[in-house]
Every structure is written in structure tokens, then in C-alpha cells.
């Protein structure tokens, strides 16, 4: 399978995800990736494991950024509703 084919599968799957599910889904995907990596660590070449950890790090940073942005907006909305 080629990388282009895999990206096509990503794109196809992404089209099935409702926008409102994306935030919570990212958290679930990070947890699922962590579980898969913990279960398969001994069976993966170290280089592959490290590459998947980097991918997980990017997903985690994106999820954390989205969470922080939502928290910031919620705080602003609470302050403005008190005014």
C-alpha cells in the first residue's frame, strides 16, 4: 500500500466524522493509540515505535491546544455574562 493510498483512506474516514465529534474523538484516538503502542511495543522495531510516538505527540499537542482554546473561550464568555 502506498502513502497516497493511506492518505486517501484517512480522507475517506475523515469525511464520515461529524464536526461536533472531532474534539472528543481526538481524545479517544490519542487513548487508542497509546493503548495500541503499549500492547505492541515489544513487537515493533524501535524506529517505528519512535515514529508513532512522534505522531502521538502531535495529536496530543493539537488536542491540548483545542482544549485550551475552548477553556479560554468559556472563561471569556463567563466573564462577559457577568457584565
C-alpha positions in Angstrom: 0.0 0.0 0.0 1.3 3.4 -0.9 1.4 6.5 1.3 -1.0 8.2 -1.1 -3.5 5.3 -0.7 -3.2 5.6 3.1 -3.9 9.4 2.9 -6.9 8.6 0.7 -8.2 6.3 3.4 -7.6 9.0 6.0 -9.5 11.4 3.9 -12.3 8.9 3.3 -12.6 8.2 7.0 -12.4 11.9 7.9 -15.5 12.5 5.7 -17.5 10.2 8.0 -16.8 12.2 11.2 -19.3 14.8 12.2 -17.6 18.1 13.1 -19.0 18.1 16.6 -17.4 14.7 17.3 -13.9 15.9 16.3 -12.9 17.2 19.7 -13.9 14.3 21.9 -12.9 11.9 19.1 -9.3 13.3 19.2 -9.0 12.4 22.9 -10.3 8.9 22.1 -7.9 8.5 19.3 -5.0 9.5 21.5 -6.1 7.0 24.1 -6.5 4.3 21.5 -3.0 5.0 20.0 -1.5 4.9 23.5 -3.2 1.5 24.1 -2.0 0.1 20.8 1.5 1.3 21.4 1.7 -0.1 24.9 0.4 -3.5 23.7 2.7 -3.7 20.6 5.9 -2.1 21.9 7.8 -5.3 22.1 6.7 -6.3 18.6 7.6 -3.1 16.8 11.0 -2.0 15.6 12.3 0.8 17.9 12.4 3.2 14.9 8.7 2.5 14.1 7.8 2.9 17.8 9.6 6.3 18.0 7.9 7.5 14.8 4.5 6.5 16.2 5.3 8.3 19.5 6.1 11.5 17.5 2.7 11.2 15.7 1.0 10.7 19.1 2.9 13.8 20.4 1.5 15.9 17.6 -2.0 14.6 18.2 -1.7 15.3 21.9 -0.4 18.8 21.3 -3.3 19.5 18.9 -5.8 18.1 21.4 -4.4 20.1 24.2 -4.4 23.2 22.1 -8.1 22.7 21.2 -8.9 22.1 24.9 -7.0 25.2 26.0 -8.7 27.4 23.3 -12.2 26.1 24.4 -11.3 26.8 28.0 -10.2 30.3 27.2 -13.4 31.0 25.2 -15.5 29.6 28.1 -13.8 31.8 30.6 -14.3 34.9 28.4 -18.0 34.0 27.9 -18.4 33.6 31.7 -16.8 37.0 32.4 -18.9 38.7 29.7 -22.1 37.2 31.0 -21.4 38.7 34.5 -21.0 42.2 33.0 
